[in-house]
Amino acid sequence: MSIEKNIQTVKDFFAAIGRGDRDGLLALVAEDIEWIIPGKDWPLAGTHRGHAGLKDLLETASKSIETSTEPREFVAQGDRVLVLGFARGRIKATNKTFEDDWIFAITVRDGRLTNIREYVDTQALARAAQMGAAGPA
């Protein structure tokens, strides 16, 4: 696929996330998708594989976090698309807010996302998820 089509596929993916369209999102990812979110001490960290893993990730996210995600820049070469963005949200269990600049490194093959590696401000998210600490992250 062309770089432009890969970028559009990734934009469609983020649009589906923004709409809360799980079926639309699943239609854009490969059956063997691998989504890696580095870190610990926060509920979404880990490696999520396949449609089942993605469904579990989305379910955990909807139960534990409210967030608005804004992709701001798309940089592509070959089958890789880097997305630079910003998120603002709240961890439900602690009611603490966070702000997060992030980068997603996404591989697109045959019109489907096959790999996502999410680089987020894990410290801000861990602080917001920490019980007992006061104030926004």
C-alpha positions, 0 to 999 in steps of 0.5 A: 500500500502507499504511504498515503493509504497507510496514513489514512488507515491510521487516521481511520483507526484514531477516528474509530477510537474517538467515536468509541466504534469498537467494530470499526476499530477491529475492522482496521486491525489484523487478527494477530495485532500486537499492541504494546504499552510499556510501563507498570503500575497502571491498568493498560500497560502490557502486551495485548495480542489478537482481537481478543487482547484488543477487546480486553484492552478496550474493556479495561480502558473503558472501566478505568480511564476517561480520556480524549486523544488528539493525534497531531502529526503523522509521519510515515515511511514504508509500512510504518506510521508514527503518530505524535499526539496529546491526551488529557484524561482522568483515572476513574479509581483515583479521580486524578487527572493527567496530561500526556504527550505520546507517540504511537509507532504503528505498522500497517500491512495490507490495509490493516494495523499489525503492530502498535507500540505506544510511547506514553508518559508512564510516570504521569499515568502511574501518578494519576493511578496511584491511590492516596496521592493528591492532586493532578499528575 
